[in-house]
Amino acid sequence: MHLSIVIPAYNEATGLPATLLPLQAMRSRGVEIVLADGGSGDGTPAVAKPWADQVIKAPKGRARQMNAGAAAAHGDTLLFLHADCLLPADGDEWIAIALANGRTWGRFDIGISGRHPFLPVIAWFINRRSRLTGIATGDQGIFATREAWQQCGGFPDQPLMEDVEFCKRMKRISPPARLPAVLVTSGRRWERRGVWKTIWLMWRLRLQYFLGADPALLHASYYGR
């Protein structure tokens, strides 16, 4: 297995070193780091350059950035990591084990960093939901073989719920692997907007998407534009 980690980023210069520094041990084991920048204005590419094998420019939008990063990557296995997530130190080894056991894609369990006491409960529900549905969100560290990623057409070119749609397509190829190693994602969106407000918003958007709502309208609702 040759693993490439694809990180979509937009104005993440402040927190990016915390994500990239722990990945350097994996780079010494042959893991490739590809950062796909969506036109940041805060110096994100310059911050990433010493810590990544490739820093590329991509059209803004998480799906487009991840697809561009995957196209530029050299690995036969792809891990899509959000810029505010901390991968387990042995995350590459867990992925190798899952693939050796016949799986073609999967995701990690997550923990959520932050001060609010309800964040661990949210993480528990997210992990439980993914186990029951086989659907993961991008901050759970979705990985796939390049062959499977290509077979399902990569991430759909839509501004929101691209991760949900990708997982739905991947489930037609094989069930996902659930890696028990914990990937830690930032709780900033919950703390910034309010925990209960964010939970309600996300469930409402998911229901609307399930009922056929336009992802562009959901994106505007999520980001307040």
C-alpha positions in Angstrom: 0.0 0.0 0.0 1.2 3.5 -0.9 -0.9 6.0 1.0 -1.5 9.6 0.0 -3.2 12.0 2.5 -5.2 14.7 0.7 -5.9 17.8 2.8 -8.3 20.4 1.4 -7.7 23.8 3.0 -8.9 27.3 2.8 -7.5 30.0 5.2 -6.2 27.5 7.7 -2.8 28.9 8.3 -3.2 29.4 12.0 -4.1 25.8 12.9 -2.5 23.9 10.0 0.8 23.2 11.7 -1.0 21.2 14.4 -2.4 18.9 11.8 0.7 18.6 9.6 3.4 18.2 12.3 2.1 14.8 13.6 2.0 13.5 10.0 5.8 13.9 9.5 6.5 10.5 11.1 4.2 9.0 8.5 6.1 10.8 5.7 9.3 9.1 7.0 7.4 5.8 6.4 6.6 6.8 2.8 3.2 8.4 3.2 2.6 11.3 0.8 1.0 14.5 2.0 -0.9 16.6 -0.6 -2.5 19.9 0.4 -5.1 21.3 -2.0 -5.6 25.0 -1.4 -8.8 26.7 -2.5 -7.4 30.2 -2.9 -6.5 31.1 0.7 -5.6 34.7 1.5 -3.9 34.1 4.8 -0.7 32.3 3.6 -1.9 28.8 4.0 0.2 27.4 1.1 3.4 28.9 2.4 2.7 27.5 5.9 2.0 24.0 4.4 5.0 23.9 2.0 7.7 22.6 4.5 5.3 20.0 5.8 3.8 18.6 2.6 5.1 16.8 -0.5 2.8 18.8 -2.7 0.9 22.0 -2.3 -1.5 22.6 -5.2 -4.0 25.2 -6.2 -7.5 24.0 -6.7 -10.9 25.5 -7.4 -12.5 26.5 -4.1 -14.9 23.9 -2.7 -14.1 20.9 -0.6 -15.2 18.3 -3.2 -13.3 20.0 -6.0 -10.2 20.4 -3.8 -10.2 16.8 -2.7 -10.7 15.6 -6.3 -7.8 17.8 -7.4 -5.6 16.6 -4.6 -6.4 13.0 -5.4 -5.6 13.5 -9.1 -2.2 15.0 -8.2 -1.4 12.3 -5.6 0.7 9.3 -6.4 -0.6 6.8 -3.9 -2.8 3.8 -4.6 -4.7 4.5 -1.4 -6.2 7.9 -0.6 -7.1 9.4 2.8 -9.1 12.6 2.9 -8.3 14.6 6.0 -9.8 17.9 7.0 -7.4 20.6 7.9 -8.5 20.8 11.5 -8.3 17.1 12.2 -5.6 15.1 14.0 -4.9 11.7 12.6 -3.8 8.9 15.0 -0.1 8.3 15.0 -0.6 4.8 13.6 -3.5 5.8 11.3 -1.6 4.6 8.2 -1.1 1.2 9.8 -4.8 0.9 10.6 -5.7 1.6 7.0 -3.2 -1.0 5.8 -4.8 -3.6 8.1 -8.3 -2.8 6.8 -7.2 -3.1 3.2 -5.4 -6.3 3.9 -8.7 -7.7 5.3 -10.4 -7.0 2.0 -12.1 -3.7 2.5 -11.8 -1.0 -0.2 -12.8 2.1 1.9 -13.7 3.2 5.4 -13.3 5.8 8.1 -12.1 6.3 11.7 -14.0 6.8 14.9 -13.8 10.4 16.0 -13.3 12.4 19.2 -14.1 16.1 19.3 -11.7 18.6 20.9 -13.0 21.6 22.8 -14.3 22.9 26.2 -18.0 22.1 26.0 -18.8 19.0 28.1 -21.3 17.7 25.6 -18.7 17.3 22.8 -17.8 13.7 23.8 -21.5 12.8 23.7 -21.8 14.3 20.2 -18.8 12.2 19.1 -20.4 9.1 20.5 -23.6 9.7 18.5 -21.6 10.4 15.3 -19.7 7.2 15.7 -22.8 5.2 16.5 -24.7 6.7 13.5 -21.9 5.8 11.1 -21.8 2.2 12.4 -25.6 1.9 11.8 -25.8 3.6 8.4 -22.4 3.1 6.9 -22.3 6.8 6.1 -19.4 8.9 7.3 -18.7 12.6 7.3 -15.5 14.2 6.0 -14.2 14.9 9.5 -14.1 11.1 10.2 -11.1 10.6 7.9 -12.6 8.8 4.9 -10.2 6.6 3.0 -10.4 4.5 -0.2 -8.3 2.7 -2.6 -7.7 4.7 -5.7 -9.5 2.1 -7.8 -12.6 2.3 -5.7 -12.4 6.1 -5.6 -12.3 6.2 -9.4 -15.0 3.6 -9.8 -17.5 5.8 -7.9 -16.4 8.9 -9.8 -14.6 10.7 -7.0 -16.5 13.2 -4.8 -19.6 14.6 -6.5 -19.2 18.2 -7.6 -21.6 19.7 -5.1 -21.0 22.4 -2.4 -22.3 20.4 0.6 -23.1 16.8 1.6 -20.4 15.6 -0.9 -19.1 13.3 1.8 -22.6 11.8 2.4 -23.1 11.2 -1.3 -19.6 9.8 -1.8 -20.3 7.2 1.0 -23.6 6.3 -0.5 -21.9 5.5 -3.8 -19.0 3.7 -2.1 -21.5 1.4 -0.2 -22.5 0.0 -3.6 -18.9 -1.2 -4.0 -18.4 -2.6 -0.5 -19.2 -2.1 3.1 -17.0 0.4 4.9 -14.2 -0.5 7.4 -14.6 1.1 10.8 -11.3 1.9 12.3 -11.4 2.1 16.2 -8.4 4.3 16.4 -9.7 7.8 17.3 -9.2 10.7 14.9 -9.7 14.0 16.8 -11.6 16.7 15.0 -12.0 20.3 16.2 -15.1 21.3 18.0 -14.8 24.9 16.8 -18.0 24.9 14.7 -20.1 23.6 17.7 -18.5 26.1 20.1 -18.7 29.0 17.7 -22.4 28.5 16.8 -23.6 26.9 19.9 -23.8 23.1 20.5 -27.6 22.7 20.4 -28.0 25.1 17.5 -25.4 23.3 15.4 -26.9 19.8 16.2 -30.3 21.1 15.1 -28.9 22.7 11.9 -27.0 19.6 10.9 -29.9 17.2 11.4 -32.2 19.6 9.5 -29.8 19.9 6.6 -29.4 16.1 6.5 -33.2 15.6 6.4 -33.6 18.2 3.6 -30.8 16.5 1.6 -32.5 13.1 2.1 -35.7 14.7 0.8 -34.0 16.0 -2.3 -33.0 19.6 -1.5 -30.5 21.3 -3.7 -27.0 21.1 -2.1 -26.3 24.7 -3.2 -29.3 25.9 -1.1 -28.1 23.8 1.8 -24.7 25.3 1.5 -26.1 28.8 1.7 -28.1 27.8 4.8 -25.1 26.2 6.5 -22.7 29.1 5.8 -25.3 31.9 6.2 -25.1 33.1 2.7 
